[in-house]
Amino acid sequence: MQTTATITSKRQLTIPIAIFKKLGLKENQKVLIRENKGILEIESAMAAVERLAGSVKIPKRLQGVDLDQVIEEAIDIHIAEKYGKKKE
């Protein structure tokens, strides 16, 4: 599908409704935009997450660990590395 759109002075682009609906997009939804040989490609952020799910091997020490716990551990490591101390 091809159509014409206009870029505003604020560099905003309105996605034509037919394409918006065809892609199943929703208002306020996050999308990824990438340039590929002069062509803009738009993909919903969730579609990218689903497409990439399982593509990264989970370290053995994190297998079966609750995601919230993994995030907390990552924060603790980041703070320790950046500030030389543990999160309180």
C-alpha positions as CSV (number, residue, x, y, z in Angstrom):
1,M,0.0,0.0,0.0
2,Q,1.3,3.4,-0.9
3,T,0.0,6.9,-0.1
4,T,1.2,10.4,0.5
5,A,1.7,12.1,3.8
6,T,3.2,15.5,4.9
7,I,5.9,16.1,7.4
8,T,5.0,19.1,9.6
9,S,7.4,21.9,10.7
10,K,7.8,20.0,14.0
11,R,9.0,16.9,12.0
12,Q,5.8,15.1,12.8
13,L,4.3,12.7,10.3
14,T,0.6,11.5,10.3
15,I,0.2,7.9,9.3
16,P,-2.7,7.6,6.9
17,I,-5.7,5.9,8.5
18,A,-5.8,3.0,6.0
19,I,-2.2,2.1,6.8
20,F,-2.7,2.7,10.6
21,K,-5.6,0.3,10.6
22,K,-3.9,-2.3,8.4
23,L,-0.9,-2.4,10.8
24,G,-3.2,-2.7,13.8
25,L,-1.7,0.3,15.4
26,K,-3.3,2.2,18.3
27,E,-3.1,5.8,19.5
28,N,-0.2,6.5,21.9
29,Q,1.4,3.1,21.0
30,K,5.2,3.0,20.9
31,V,6.7,2.2,17.5
32,L,10.3,1.6,16.3
33,I,11.4,3.7,13.3
34,R,14.5,2.7,11.3
35,E,16.1,3.9,8.1
36,N,17.0,1.2,5.6
37,K,18.8,2.5,2.4
38,G,16.8,5.7,2.4
39,I,13.4,4.0,3.3
40,L,11.7,4.6,6.7
41,E,10.4,1.4,8.3
42,I,7.9,1.5,11.1
43,E,7.2,-1.4,13.4
44,S,5.2,-1.6,16.7
45,A,7.5,-1.9,19.7
46,M,5.5,-4.9,20.9
47,A,5.8,-6.7,17.5
48,A,9.6,-6.2,17.8
49,V,9.6,-7.7,21.3
50,E,7.5,-10.6,20.2
51,R,9.7,-11.1,17.1
52,L,12.9,-11.1,19.2
53,A,11.5,-13.1,22.0
54,G,13.7,-16.2,22.6
55,S,16.5,-14.9,20.4
56,V,18.7,-14.1,23.4
57,K,20.0,-17.0,25.4
58,I,19.1,-16.7,29.1
59,P,22.2,-17.2,31.3
60,K,21.9,-20.3,33.5
61,R,22.0,-18.3,36.7
62,L,18.9,-16.4,35.6
63,Q,16.9,-19.3,34.2
64,G,13.7,-19.7,36.3
65,V,14.3,-16.4,38.2
66,D,11.4,-14.0,38.5
67,L,11.7,-11.1,36.0
68,D,11.3,-8.4,38.8
69,Q,14.1,-10.0,40.7
70,V,16.3,-10.0,37.6
71,I,15.6,-6.3,37.1
72,E,16.4,-5.5,40.7
73,E,19.7,-7.3,40.4
74,A,20.5,-5.4,37.3
75,I,19.8,-2.1,39.0
76,D,22.0,-3.1,42.0
77,I,24.8,-4.0,39.6
78,H,24.5,-0.8,37.7
79,I,24.5,1.4,40.8
80,A,27.4,-0.5,42.3
81,E,29.4,-0.1,39.0
82,K,28.5,3.5,38.5
83,Y,28.7,4.8,42.1
84,G,30.7,2.2,43.9
85,K,27.9,1.3,46.3
86,K,24.8,-0.9,46.6
87,K,21.3,0.4,46.2
88,E,19.7,1.1,49.6
